[in-house]
Amino acid sequence: MKIVIKNGWVIEPSSGFSGKSDIGIENGVISSIGTNLDGDVSIDAEGMVVTPGFVDIHVHFREPGFESKETIATGARAAAHGGVTSVVTMPNTMPPIDNAGMVELVVRRAQDLDGIHIYPAACATKGREGKELTEMADLLQSGAVAVTDDGNDIESSSVLRHVLEYAGMVGIPYLAHCEDESLSEGGAMNEGVASALLGIPGIPREAEETRIERNIRLAKLANAPIHIQHVTTKRGVEIIRQAKREGISVTAETCPHYWMLTDSQIENYNSNMKMNPPLREEEDIQAIIEGLQDGTIDCIATDHAPHTRTEKNVPFQEAPFGIVGLETLLGCVIKGLVNPGYLSIEKAIQLLTKNPANIIKINAGTLGIGVPADITIFNPEEEWVVTEDYFYSKSSNSPFVGTKLCGKVKCTLCCGKVLYADKDIQLPEGLSISPTFLCDKFLI
């Protein structure tokens, strides 16, 4: 059966094409791109933007061990709801993903789901303890696409040097959570005026910045690439920019909450504003935006980190760090970056698709002929208010509940299968959501 997505505005970041076109899909791959295409069934995307499925290289799906917060299945559905068709899951589960068997477990459960592409990251050190290196060659062979001790930085510079050398030799990216815990310990939000006024212990910028600098220098010493996760500070952006000028192989990401919110907006001790690294200040937001504009920051990720309502419904200092982000991703990008004129929509899509796919070396983020038909269709002008019942994630710990965003996903396809469609997309007869992926409210 040939599916044709008709009349949409197509953005293809690899070629730079941006214009009205049709897309033909056969046997799960893109077979043609052009005008007036014919097929067996069609999806009308008039007035909508059609792009590669978004690629998020930093999510927490919590399985195994923390299934009350999220599972691979619910996380995948949340991703599809947000237009994300490829994710990299972090290994800070229980037990941690630090051996080939655990990697294979995630891979098998993702395959059984028959939904989005789920690529596990594995631990860089055993148990994420920062002491003994994992068997990275085995992890790569089993399906891991990256190594990281995300949630923790590696304290020992010597151990991190060896991690980088081994990862570079194997050819697997190292994703660096940059945090000096001796500086951040006990802190719950950015250290500054807002933390003083609220009486909450602060986390200084230096806890992040000193480790960004150290980790990049060790990558240079090891002659290996490094990817810096969730950058939040002005100085952090400057360190990465200078490292790129020096020719060091470094890439970086930031997250929507770091350009949408500041620490001064933490009101009523709302624990859904608590994440690590924490929300910073206005000058940091401007630096993050400039980093996205000039390529210092290579991609956008969500750091999707679900927690139950019970866990978050405690005093701010006692609540766990983390927020959900997959389903508000597009709305934050359009409202916070595209509509104010900071980024063109084409540049924004590149940061959500091609660039992150390149960092982890996967075949995604493009609409080329013969590639998997991973496609997101969205209305860039639709405004909507985030509500708690909007989320398909198991959790709704979002700082954007009650916020009006702009840009809404209307349909998500992965390998030519429809995984999400809302009421504005009329699916033709014979085209339905994969039954193993479907949940009660997924087609609305």
Secondary structure as UniProt FT lines:
FT   STRAND          2..12
FT   TURN            13..16
FT   STRAND          17..26
FT   TURN            27..28
FT   STRAND          29..34
FT   STRAND          41..44
FT   TURN            46..47
FT   STRAND          49..52
FT   STRAND          54..59
FT   TURN            63..65
FT   TURN            67..69
FT   HELIX           72..81
FT   TURN            82..83
FT   STRAND          84..89
FT   HELIX           100..113
FT   STRAND          117..122
FT   HELIX           126..128
FT   HELIX           136..142
FT   STRAND          146..147
FT   TURN            150..151
FT   HELIX           157..170
FT   STRAND          174..176
FT   HELIX           181..184
FT   TURN            185..186
FT   STRAND          189..190
FT   HELIX           193..198
FT   STRAND          202..203
FT   HELIX           206..222
FT   STRAND          226..228
FT   HELIX           234..245
FT   TURN            246..247
FT   STRAND          250..254
FT   HELIX           257..260
FT   HELIX           263..265
FT   TURN            268..269
FT   HELIX           271..273
FT   HELIX           282..294
FT   STRAND          299..300
FT   HELIX           309..312
FT   HELIX           316..318
FT   HELIX           326..328
FT   HELIX           329..333
FT   HELIX           334..338
FT   TURN            339..341
FT   HELIX           345..352
FT   HELIX           354..360
FT   TURN            369..370
FT   STRAND          375..385
FT   HELIX           388..390
FT   TURN            399..402
FT   STRAND          404..414
FT   TURN            415..416
FT   STRAND          417..421
FT   TURN            423..424
FT   TURN            429..430
FT   TURN            435..437
FT   TURN            440..441
//
